[in-house]
């Protein structure tokens, strides 16, 4: 009931109806009072004429007649009078028009006319209120048609009380969600288009190399064995490159499209990093490099263990590839108040200042000579993984002094 009373449409109708009813009540009161006053005058005149006629002939009956008229008669006199008058057709069942006291008043007709005239303003009130109601309904209909046509900037008023404001709020929320969904679909379509373009572009070079190697081996039957072996080795390298590129792009596509549900749990980053060191130990030994792990005792992160491992392997491998022979890669875990950080630092050639903003851009390759065959996917994938788990990643560097990548997660609240 409280919700109905708060509704502005209901309050408008109720207030106007009460005002109209009060006006009708006043009109009916005045009209009925005038009718009754007329009847009273007629009855008084009839009684006065009757008393005057009787007392003009029998003055001694004055006290008795005046008492009967002003105080009422007893039951015996009433029954006797009805019996005598009934002989002349003057009864309670007689036609109202035959009653002298009521013949000129037209009371039933006037009363019916008053009630009929009272119904006209009520109908006008209902028509007026429903006209406003249907106007609002048509506005909602028009807004819905615009949303169907893709015009999501249409909005309905929602700042007042009542059901229409609640409807406007729900409609605006629906339009906003539809607009967001459409934008997401467009972004996904654009992302898929760009991804296919990138894949085709990145696979073009290794495929062209494979075709050249195969053509040489097919059309030169007298090719020396060592040259054939060299071509086969290069073909294997190109195939491995394509395999790694396709796997990385598929991972990147899944992460950026939101197709991966990260299994978040409390993990020990030190265990992940020690596992990473074992995985990359062979790569480090090829250039006599050393991976130094520092800190991390008792540290826990709220992350997906498998994907966090993928990100750290990418960063550590990148650091090894950019570090010189006999160089060192430092992996440090730090407690920074509200945050836990994992810092991976190398002793490579560093990154130019103008290149730093593009480091995490997909397929971006800097002017470094350390990785001439880099595809520029690893760091982009790492950034998407870290941010997908609620962390952040940043890079700082100076030319000639190596590069430092910092992964940061907020501390877990127990």
Secondary structure, DSSP 8 states (H G I E B T S, - for coil): -HHHHH-HHHHHHHHHHHHHHHHHHHHHHHHHHHHHHHHHHHHHHHHHHHHHHHHHH-GGGHHHHHHHHHH---HHHHHHHHHHHHTTT-STTS-GGG-TTTTTT-HHHHHHHHHHHHHHHHHHHHHHHHHHHHHHHHHHHHHHHHHHTT-TT-----SSSSHHHHHHHHHHHHHHHHHHHHHHHHHHHHHHHHHHHHHHHHHHHHHHHHHHHHHHHHH-TT--HHHHHHHHHHHHHHHHHHHHHHHHHHHHHHHHTT------EEE-HHHHHHHHHHHTHHHHHHTT-EEEEEE-TT--EEE-HHHHHHHHHHHHHHHHHHS-TT-EEEEEEEEETTEEEEEEE--SS---HHHHTTTTSTT---S-STTTT--S-HHHHHHHHHHHTT-EEEEEE-TTS-EEEEEEEE----
